Amino acid sequence: MFPKNLIGGRNLKKPVSRKYSKPGTLHLKSMTNTTVVYVANESHLRYAEAVCLMIEEAAKVRGTGIAKRDPEYIKTKMREGKAVIALKGEALAGFCYIETWQHGNYVAHSGLIVNPDFRGEGLAKTIKAKAFELSKEKFPNSKVFGLTTSLPVMKINSELGYKPVTFSELTQDETFWKGCQSCINYDILTRTNRKHCLCTGMMYDPTKEAQKEDNTQQPPKKWKHSFKVYQRWMRYKQFVLTQLEDRKEKRMLKKNEKLDKKAQKIEAKLGKKLDKIQEKKTKLNPSKDEPK
């Protein structure tokens, strides 16, 4: 499915232990090598095609319409230092890159992906944290936002300081929203005038966070909510935005069928009445040819 020399092998036999060195860099010890998260540069250009294939395959498995990425675009992000890559030896373990909108006022993390062979090691969280720190370093005054249907990503975002927001608070750059056109739920977004979708919008606003900060260093935020609550919320959201619309269409069809049947009955009754009236007229006004 993927180039084995870049993506890596399956079935890791020994359990993996974690060891952290400096902030934002993850070392995951295994039998032979470690997984390390870097800020991507020109030395990582050869992984661009493998990244695109991994994103495409993940979209097929999840059944979502994640927009396809172009290898040349991924290479550009690497050259600009706007991407994060995780490597286990020479194998690609994960990736993410940052994009800017409205002249750098908004920043989004895109293409967050973890190789299925290396899942369960907390790698997604570390890649996301590294991309988040890179965003704050390059664009300290920008609002960092994201759209996701993934509960684990919501948890990671919440721990980083993101808050749920309405779509109207996100960037209004049309180029960003055009990226949703390849999603299977795009009709929901357009039908609701870009107010609702199955995705949840989350944002980190540095100006609001600066107001909350005091002289004492705050401990990192922990996820306090149960996943079951969010699972119920996502199911309800899906019901409201998809199944409810389908049921509405079915009700309209049934209603139209009933109205058609009523109209046919009324037409039949009117036809019979008109026939009776015509018979009465012929009896009262016999034609001249008939004998008296």
C-alpha positions in Angstrom: 0.0 0.0 0.0 2.8 2.4 1.0 6.5 2.5 0.1 7.9 0.2 2.8 11.2 2.0 3.0 9.4 5.2 4.0 6.3 4.1 5.8 7.7 1.2 7.9 6.7 -2.3 8.9 3.9 -3.8 10.9 3.5 -6.0 14.0 5.8 -4.5 16.6 6.5 -7.4 19.0 7.8 -5.6 22.1 5.9 -3.0 24.0 7.0 0.6 23.5 8.3 2.8 26.3 8.4 6.6 26.2 11.3 8.9 27.0 11.2 12.6 26.7 14.3 14.8 26.2 13.6 18.4 25.3 10.1 20.0 24.9 8.3 19.1 21.7 10.6 16.2 20.8 9.3 12.7 21.4 11.6 9.6 21.7 9.7 6.3 21.6 12.1 3.4 22.3 11.5 0.2 20.5 13.6 -2.9 19.6 15.8 -1.1 17.1 15.3 2.7 17.0 13.3 5.6 18.3 10.5 7.8 17.0 11.5 11.5 16.9 9.4 14.5 16.0 11.2 17.2 14.0 10.3 20.5 12.3 10.5 19.4 8.7 13.1 20.9 6.3 14.6 20.2 2.8 16.2 16.9 4.1 12.6 15.5 4.4 11.4 16.2 0.9 11.6 12.6 -0.1 8.7 11.8 2.3 6.2 14.1 0.6 4.6 11.4 -1.6 4.4 9.0 1.3 2.6 11.6 3.4 0.0 12.2 0.6 -0.6 8.5 0.3 -1.0 8.0 4.0 -3.5 10.9 4.2 -5.5 9.5 1.2 -5.6 6.0 2.7 -6.7 7.3 6.1 -9.6 9.2 4.5 -10.8 5.9 2.8 -10.7 4.0 6.0 -12.5 6.6 8.0 -15.0 7.3 5.2 -14.4 11.0 5.4 -13.7 13.4 2.6 -10.3 14.7 3.7 -9.0 16.9 0.9 -6.2 15.2 -1.1 -2.8 16.8 -0.8 -0.3 17.5 -3.6 3.3 16.3 -3.0 4.6 19.6 -4.3 2.5 21.5 -1.8 3.8 19.3 1.0 7.4 20.0 -0.2 6.7 23.7 -0.1 5.6 23.5 3.5 8.7 21.6 4.4 11.0 24.2 2.7 9.2 27.0 4.6 9.6 25.3 7.9 5.9 25.1 8.4 5.6 21.3 8.8 6.2 18.7 11.5 7.4 15.2 10.7 7.8 12.1 13.0 10.4 9.5 11.9 11.3 6.1 13.4 14.7 5.6 12.0 14.1 6.1 8.2 10.4 5.2 8.4 7.6 7.9 8.3 5.6 7.7 11.5 3.5 10.9 11.3 3.1 14.3 9.9 1.3 17.7 10.2 1.7 21.1 8.6 0.4 24.6 9.3 -1.5 27.0 7.0 -2.3 30.7 7.4 -5.4 32.6 6.4 -6.5 36.2 6.2 -2.9 37.6 6.0 -1.7 35.5 8.9 -4.5 36.4 11.3 -5.6 32.8 11.5 -3.5 29.6 11.6 -4.7 26.0 11.1 -3.0 22.6 11.4 -3.7 20.4 8.4 -2.9 16.9 7.4 -2.4 15.5 10.9 -1.7 11.8 10.3 -0.1 8.9 12.2 1.2 5.8 10.5 -1.2 2.9 11.5 1.9 0.9 12.5 2.9 3.4 15.2 -0.5 4.2 16.7 -1.2 3.8 20.3 2.1 5.5 21.3 0.7 9.0 21.9 2.4 10.2 18.8 -0.6 12.2 17.5 -0.6 14.3 20.7 3.1 15.0 20.4 2.9 15.9 16.7 0.0 18.2 17.5 1.8 19.8 20.4 4.9 20.4 18.3 2.8 22.0 15.5 1.0 24.1 18.1 4.3 25.4 19.5 5.7 26.0 16.0 2.5 28.0 15.1 2.9 30.2 18.2 6.6 30.7 17.5 6.0 31.8 13.8 2.7 33.6 14.3 2.5 34.7 18.0 -0.5 36.9 17.5 -2.6 34.6 15.3 -5.6 32.7 16.3 -5.0 28.9 15.9 -8.2 27.0 14.9 -9.3 23.7 13.6 -12.2 21.7 12.3 -12.5 18.0 13.3 -14.9 15.1 13.8 -12.3 13.1 15.8 -12.9 12.9 19.5 -9.2 12.2 20.3 -8.3 15.3 18.4 -10.9 17.3 20.4 -9.3 16.0 23.6 -5.8 17.0 22.4 -7.0 20.5 21.3 -8.8 21.0 24.6 -5.6 20.2 26.6 -3.7 22.7 24.4 -6.1 25.5 25.3 -8.6 25.4 22.4 -12.2 26.3 23.0 -15.2 25.2 20.9 -16.5 28.1 18.7 -19.1 28.7 16.1 -18.2 28.7 12.4 -18.7 32.4 12.2 -15.7 32.9 14.5 -13.4 31.1 12.2 -11.6 32.5 9.2 -14.0 33.7 6.4 -11.4 33.2 3.8 -13.2 31.5 0.8 -10.1 29.5 -0.1 -10.2 27.7 3.3 -13.9 26.8 2.9 -13.3 25.6 -0.7 -11.1 22.9 0.8 -14.3 21.4 2.3 -15.8 20.7 -1.1 -14.2 17.2 -1.3 -15.8 16.2 2.0 -18.8 13.9 1.8 -20.7 16.2 4.3 -20.2 19.3 2.2 -23.9 19.5 1.3 -24.7 19.9 5.1 -22.3 22.9 5.3 -23.9 24.6 2.2 -27.5 23.7 3.2 -27.0 25.4 6.6 -25.4 28.5 5.1 -22.0 27.5 6.6 -23.4 27.6 10.1 -23.3 23.9 11.0 -21.7 20.6 9.9 -20.6 17.4 11.5 -17.2 18.9 12.3 -16.7 20.9 15.5 -14.8 24.2 15.3 -12.2 24.8 18.0 -9.9 27.8 18.5 -7.0 29.0 20.6 -7.0 32.8 20.9 -3.7 34.2 22.2 -5.2 37.6 23.2 -7.8 35.9 25.5 -5.2 33.5 26.9 -2.9 36.5 27.7 -5.6 38.1 29.7 -6.1 35.0 31.8 -2.4 34.5 32.6 -1.0 35.8 35.9 2.5 35.8 37.4 2.3 32.2 38.6 2.9 29.4 36.1 -0.3 27.5 35.5 -0.2 23.7 35.4 -1.1 22.1 32.1 -4.8 21.6 31.6 -6.2 18.1 31.9 -9.2 16.6 30.1 -12.0 16.6 32.6 -14.8 15.4 30.4 -16.0 11.9 29.7 -15.6 10.7 26.1 -19.1 9.3 26.4 -20.5 12.8 26.6 -18.8 13.8 23.4 -19.8 10.6 21.7 -23.5 11.2 22.6 -23.1 14.8 21.3 -21.6 13.6 18.0 -24.4 11.1 17.6 -27.0 13.7 18.3 -25.3 16.1 15.9 -25.2 13.5 13.2 -28.9 12.7 13.7 -29.9 16.4 13.6 -27.9 17.2 10.5 -28.3 14.0 8.5 -31.0 11.6 9.6 -33.4 14.4 10.5 -33.1 15.9 7.1 -33.8 12.5 5.5 -36.9 12.0 7.7 -38.1 15.4 6.7 -37.8 14.5 3.0 -39.7 11.2 3.7 -42.5 13.1 5.5 -42.8 15.5 2.7 -43.1 12.7 0.2 -45.8 11.0 2.2 -47.6 14.3 2.6 -47.5 14.9 -1.1 -48.8 11.3 -1.8 -51.7 11.9 0.6 -52.5 15.2 -1.1 -52.4 13.5 -4.5 -54.8 10.8 -3.4 -57.2 13.5 -1.9 -57.0 15.4 -5.2 -57.9 12.3 -7.2 -60.9 11.5 -4.9 -62.1 15.1 -5.2 -61.8 15.0 -9.0 -63.7 11.7 -9.1 -66.5 13.1 -6.9 -66.7 16.3 -9.0 -66.8 14.2 -12.2 -69.8 12.2 -10.9 -71.6 15.3 -9.9 -71.0 16.9 -13.3 -72.4 13.8 -14.9 -75.6 14.0 -12.8 -76.0 17.6 -13.6 -75.6 17.0 -17.3 -78.3 14.2 -17.1 -80.7 16.6 -15.4 -80.2 19.2 -18.1 -80.9 16.8 -20.9 -84.1 15.7 -19.2 -85.3 19.3 -18.7 -84.3 20.5 -22.2 -85.0 17.7 -24.7 -83.5 18.2 -28.2 -85.8 19.3 -31.0 -85.4 16.1 -33.0 -87.0 14.1 -30.2 -90.8 13.4 -30.7 -93.2 15.3 -28.4 
